[in-house]
């Protein structure tokens, strides 16, 4: 790795979120709870969709893949951040730092394309309901998911192809709790204006997502008022997720070399809070998913209760 990037830096120091011991304990408990809720909530969505036959539709297939990506996005940096609250020296190797950048842009790039696919699915369902089943076939859905991961991989490799050849001469202090591209390339011994031009190009994917939703809303608005009313109810959740997730990202990448403490807050929001907000937003607004979860819970409880009663009878008889 060092032979490729000609770097004299073997590790990076992460400043984390705070130096206060009391605040670190509070954040440790809070982020541990949020991480656990994120994993359990998204696992519940996956289990519900997989175990409920009438949820085996394109919309829920894409939603379950979104839950999988959210679990991955929440896991690339949050566990290390939680453990670093009790570490005296918060360091990460150069390879580990590059790995965090790789997975961050892999998952975010994949989620961008997946959200575009979900917007396309809603567009077909609203504007062409009679042809929905034929257009959104199982093969098309699998292709959309495969395309999402492929684009995400190509996106992150384009970032690393640039980063690995940067000369890192020091310093090696990253003012965050994980390695992000704007913070790491700021430490490279290269003209900052060249890096600024590169960072502008990374916003193209964000703009593509915004354009896709704009096209959908404009197209639906030209149709009947009934379609427009239906569009508002089905697209609101998507727009909320896009705003909550990519709003902070756009802000961070629009001003990649600022020293504002708000960048840390936005990074926490996009990597810790948003993955748990997605299942809440989609499930609380969806009656079918809530009903399926209730049936799943009832079926599990009913299947466990007879076995427990049988064991209780055996204990009494013995």
Secondary structure, DSSP 4 states (H G I P E B T S, - for coil): -HHHHT----EEEE--S---HHHHHHHHHHHHHHHHHHHHHHHHHHHHHHH-GGG-SHHHHHHHHHHHHHHHHHHTTHHHHHHHTT-SS-EEEHHHHHHHHHHHHHHHHHHHHHHHHHHHHHHHHHH-GGGHHHHS-HHHHHHHHHHHHHHHHHHHHHHHHHHTTS---S--EESSSS--HHHHHTTSSS-HHHHHHHHHHTTHHHHHHHHHHHHHHHHHHTS-HHHHHHHHHHHHHHHHHHHHHHHHHHHHHHTTT---THHHHHHHIIIIIHHHHHHHHHHHT-HHHHHHHHHHHHHHHHHHHHHHHHHHHHHHH-
